[in-house]
Amino acid sequence: MRIVKAVIGAAVLAGAAHTAQAAPEQGKTLDVVRHRGTLLCGTTTGFAGFSAPDAQGNWKGLDVDICRAVAASVFGDASKFKVVPLNSQQRFTALQSGEVDLLARNTSVTQQRDTALGLVHAGINFYDGQGFLVPKALNVKSAKELNGATICLQAGTSNENTLADWARANKVDYKPVVIDQFNEVVNAFVAGRCDVFSTDASGLASIRISKLQKPDDYVVLPEIISKEPLGPFVRQGDDNWLNIVSWSLSAMIEAEEYGVTSANVEQQLKSENPNIQRILGVIPGAGKNMGVDDKWAYNIIKQVGNYGESFERNVGQGSPLKIQRGLNAQWNKGGLMYALPIR
């Protein structure tokens, strides 16, 4: 069975690479997006705090703000994007084939994904790690006490292999319950088909608040068993489009570092700090280098906000999830968010 799975996996990767090479708009994404007049952005099918529709049907979240930022860079209008909801199995094929221009879907950056699929990551917008959600009634304090437990996982993610590796190393026997659709995994957990839900810790926080009727009856265990740097992906072979997506995210991070916000960006146009002048296009050149308007970063900050604003309203203390900044704090405040300089 393992041999069969390995052969199938190799075939899938080979097919994915072929699909990526055959992507019809490879190398011309900016032209295609401009001609269409809308950015097509692949997101989750609904993940509170990261990418989910609100009561009015407007998509919001930390990942959706990447879509908005790129639209602001390209069009000067953060609203010129369309969400294309994708599950874990669809996400890479949709980007490879040109169905979407950008994947902003809580996707971990790994060596395989960055090399074997014809795709490449364009930065990290959330540092995460795989964890465990359990009912308090289970009276478990550590993941190492999960011997004999049934654990719910979503198919098509890296969580299966990560959990298997961790369990083997820690001599924990468990029974996996692997289900294709995310909402079905949640439903199985709520219905008691499994004792534990394992996915990225950000996902567990989202599930606990948005999907469970009594959130206080559940707890996320303290163990984080993997590194899951999440970020947007684009197709390989289009360096200009990679630059636009990567630097759009970087502009949000650097704007926070220099204290430029959606509320004060107009006043900051008068700043004497040359770094701020370059970010906001007062000193021209950065936009021209990418084939967009020199006000590209100004438009992002004005319409979307800096990274800190996006974090706080979507997943931080201004949101129901109330996730601490932790590793996602700025580099000069104990975190890993370190923007490359716009100069």
Residue pairs with C-beta under 8 A, 6 or more apart in sequence:
13 112
13 116
13 117
16 92
16 93
16 96
16 116
16 117
16 118
17 116
17 117
17 118
19 93
19 96
19 97
19 118
20 96
20 117
20 118
20 119
20 235
20 236
21 118
23 96
23 97
23 98
23 118
23 235
24 98
25 32
25 98
26 98
26 235
26 237
26 238
27 237
27 238
28 238
29 101
29 234
29 235
29 238
29 240
29 241
30 74
30 240
30 241
30 244
30 291
32 98
32 101
33 39
33 40
33 74
33 101
34 74
34 75
37 75
37 80
38 80
38 81
38 82
39 67
39 70
39 71
39 74
39 75
39 80
39 81
39 82
39 101
39 102
40 81
40 82
40 84
40 99
40 100
40 101
40 102
41 64
41 66
41 67
41 70
41 81
41 82
41 83
41 84
41 100
41 101
41 102
41 103
41 104
42 84
42 86
42 91
42 94
42 95
42 99
42 100
42 102
42 103
42 104
42 105
43 51
43 59
43 61
43 63
43 64
43 67
43 83
43 84
43 85
43 86
43 104
43 105
44 50
44 51
44 52
44 63
44 85
44 86
44 87
44 105
44 106
44 182
45 85
45 86
45 87
45 181
45 182
45 183
46 52
46 53
46 85
46 182
46 183
47 61
47 63
47 106
47 182
47 203
47 206
48 61
48 206
48 209
48 210
48 211
48 320
48 321
49 61
49 62
49 202
49 205
49 206
49 210
49 314
49 315
49 319
49 320
49 321
49 323
50 61
50 62
50 63
50 64
50 106
50 126
50 202
50 206
50 314
50 315
51 59
51 60
51 61
51 62
51 63
51 64
51 83
51 104
51 105
51 106
52 59
52 60
52 61
52 210
53 59
53 60
54 60
59 83
60 314
61 314
61 315
62 125
62 126
62 310
62 311
62 314
62 315
63 104
63 105
63 106
63 125
63 232
64 83
64 104
65 252
65 304
65 305
65 310
65 314
66 102
66 104
66 125
66 232
66 245
66 248
66 249
67 81
67 83
67 102
67 104
68 78
68 79
68 81
68 303
68 304
69 78
69 248
69 249
69 251
69 252
69 300
69 304
70 81
70 102
70 244
70 245
70 248
71 77
71 78
71 79
71 80
71 81
72 78
72 248
72 296
72 299
72 300
72 303
72 304
73 244
73 247
73 248
73 290
73 292
73 296
73 297
73 299
73 300
74 80
74 244
74 292
76 293
76 295
76 296
76 299
77 299
77 303
78 299
78 300
78 303
78 304
84 94
84 99
84 100
86 94
86 100
86 103
86 105
87 156
87 180
87 181
87 182
88 154
88 155
88 156
88 157
88 182
89 155
89 156
89 180
91 103
91 105
91 107
92 103
92 113
92 117
92 119
92 233
93 99
94 100
94 103
95 102
95 103
95 119
95 233
95 234
95 235
96 117
96 118
96 119
96 235
98 235
101 234
101 241
102 232
102 233
102 234
102 245
103 119
103 232
103 233
103 234
104 232
106 126
106 128
106 200
106 202
106 203
106 230
107 113
107 230
107 231
107 232
107 233
108 128
108 158
108 200
108 228
108 229
108 230
109 121
109 124
109 229
109 230
109 231
110 158
113 119
113 121
113 233
114 120
114 121
118 235
118 236
118 237
119 233
119 234
119 235
119 236
120 233
120 234
120 235
120 236
120 242
121 231
121 232
121 233
122 231
122 232
122 233
122 234
122 242
122 245
122 246
122 249
123 231
123 232
123 245
123 246
123 249
123 250
124 229
124 230
124 231
124 336
125 230
125 231
125 232
125 249
125 307
126 202
126 229
126 230
126 231
126 315
126 328
127 227
127 228
127 229
127 230
127 326
127 327
127 328
127 335
127 336
128 200
128 201
128 202
128 228
128 229
128 230
129 200
129 201
129 224
129 225
129 226
129 227
129 228
130 159
130 162
130 163
130 198
130 199
130 200
130 201
130 224
130 225
130 226
130 228
131 198
131 199
131 200
131 201
131 204
131 220
131 221
131 223
131 224
131 225
132 143
132 146
132 151
132 196
132 197
132 198
132 204
132 220
132 221
132 223
133 189
133 196
133 197
133 198
133 204
133 207
133 208
133 218
133 219
133 220
133 221
134 140
134 146
134 195
134 196
134 197
134 218
134 219
134 221
135 195
135 217
135 218
136 216
136 217
136 218
136 219
137 217
138 195
140 146
140 221
141 221
142 221
142 222
142 223
143 170
143 172
143 221
143 223
143 225
144 170
144 172
144 223
146 172
146 174
146 195
146 196
147 172
147 173
147 174
148 173
148 174
148 175
149 174
149 175
149 194
149 195
149 196
150 174
150 175
150 176
150 177
150 193
150 194
150 195
150 196
151 163
151 174
151 175
151 176
151 177
151 194
151 195
151 196
151 197
151 198
152 177
152 179
152 185
152 188
152 189
152 193
152 194
152 196
152 197
152 198
153 159
153 160
153 163
153 176
153 177
153 178
153 179
153 185
153 198
153 199
154 178
154 179
154 180
154 181
154 182
154 185
154 199
155 178
155 179
155 180
156 180
157 199
158 226
158 228
159 198
159 199
159 200
160 176
160 178
162 225
162 226
163 174
163 176
163 198
163 225
166 172
166 225
166 226
167 173
167 174
174 196
177 188
177 193
177 194
179 185
179 188
185 197
186 197
186 207
186 211
188 194
189 196
189 197
189 207
190 211
190 212
197 204
197 207
199 207
200 228
200 230
201 220
201 224
202 230
202 315
202 321
202 323
204 220
205 220
205 315
205 321
205 323
206 321
208 215
208 218
208 220
209 215
209 320
209 321
210 320
212 218
231 249
232 245
232 249
234 241
234 242
234 245
235 241
240 290
240 291
243 289
243 290
244 290
244 291
244 292
247 286
247 290
247 342
248 296
248 297
248 300
249 307
250 339
250 340
250 342
251 279
251 296
251 297
251 300
251 301
251 339
251 342
252 300
252 301
252 304
252 305
252 306
252 307
252 310
253 306
253 307
253 330
253 337
253 338
253 339
254 275
254 279
254 339
254 340
254 341
254 342
255 261
255 279
255 297
255 300
255 301
255 306
255 307
256 306
256 307
256 308
256 309
256 330
256 337
257 330
257 332
257 339
258 273
258 275
258 276
258 279
260 268
260 276
260 279
260 280
260 301
260 306
261 301
261 305
261 306
261 309
262 301
262 302
262 303
262 304
262 305
262 306
262 309
265 280
265 298
265 301
265 302
266 302
268 276
268 280
269 280
269 282
269 298
271 277
271 280
271 282
274 283
275 341
275 342
275 343
276 282
277 283
278 285
278 286
278 342
278 343
279 286
279 297
279 298
279 301
279 342
280 295
280 297
280 298
280 301
281 287
281 293
281 294
281 295
281 296
281 297
281 298
284 294
285 294
286 294
286 296
286 297
286 342
286 343
287 293
287 294
287 295
287 296
287 297
288 294
290 296
293 299
297 342
304 310
305 313
307 337
308 330
311 325
311 328
312 318
312 319
313 319
314 321
315 321
315 323
316 322
316 323
316 324
316 325
325 333
325 335
326 335
327 335
327 336
328 335
328 336
328 337
329 335
329 336
329 337
330 337
330 338
331 337
331 338
